[in-house]
Amino acid sequence: IESVIVLSSMALGMFNDAKMAAVKGLSAMRQAESVLGANYLVLHLGQIALHQAKFESAKQHLSESIGMANKNFGIDSRLKTNSEINLLALEFWQSPSSISFEKMQELIHTACTTDGWSEIYAAGFSSQFEYFRLFNMREASANLLVLSIETARKRQLPRLKALSNIYRLTYALTQGKPNEILLAMKELGSSTSPTAALHENWFLLCEKCFALGLAHLKGYSSEHAKTDIDEAIVRTQRIGATLYLIRLLVLRATMYASHGEKSLCFDDLISAAGFATRSEVKTPFFLSRLTIDSIKACIEYFRNSNIHRLELAFLSQCAKHYHRLFLGEEDNSLEQALSKRETEVLNQLAHGLANKEIARALYMTNHTVKFHLKNIFKKLDVDKRVNAINKARAIGLIE
């Protein structure tokens, strides 16, 4: 009964109630010498702490759960698998380089074919889809989507089915296919009114916002994306779902940056860093290259200030970690990456000139202009002229 209360409370975002029920149930299970019941409740305590970004506590509970399962039920026990999925998810959100995606794939597949529940699948699938997006692993992303859809169908899990619909968009963005992105957005729907959000599972709301926000950054704007993210930020802060609050704040900061709203971007980055510092939650700050360039601009803006010193030090660590992980040791800024001619084309583009007008202004052929624009779009990670201009202004390449 206590486990049911814990899971129901977590689904509603009532983490304090969930923790109280888990602690109470754990005491009762130990008095009754129910090893299995105690093991489940220790796992639940780890899940609660993970949602709250209390990673030290989460690690202690999840490690204890793994040890209990290994001792009492063997190395192939389902409890051990489910506990390890949560522990690997935690380590991923600290740094994507700290886990083996092959190990996570194996664990998720085992949970899907043996025994798991919505919270377990959510922890595994959410971290894996983000891992595959960051490292552009298209085939692995496709296989994971099939697994999530099939598991939702076979186990008749409504929440996993809803998550799979959201992951269709994440998958389509990883594939980079416009038609599939637009179809996924249409199926998902772009509006989550504040009233509807009150009745929607908080985790589904967050994942929906992440997917639509990423689509927005790629130029596939949805009318209500910003409103939905604002609502999700208020909600996650209210319930204490700090891991997801950090991710949402970084996402909104990057969206602000894409529109050249530097002050609002910096405010959200500082807020996110404040929540992330204690548990070293770095992966959400690796959202995109624009995010990293915005972090560097934020650090530069506050360079001579004595405020936000801890947050800025953490953001600096994130930027350095990103460069080591994705770009090698060298800090190849976009300013250095763009050639002199590409910068000239970009400046003309910012003045509203068409391709033929840019060609005349810079004494080059229309074909050469198109060639430079293609390179600029690739380096800025955009696919539209207006997005290139907005991003370039956001990171200070043009005025």
Disulfide bonds with the S-S distance in Angstrom:
none
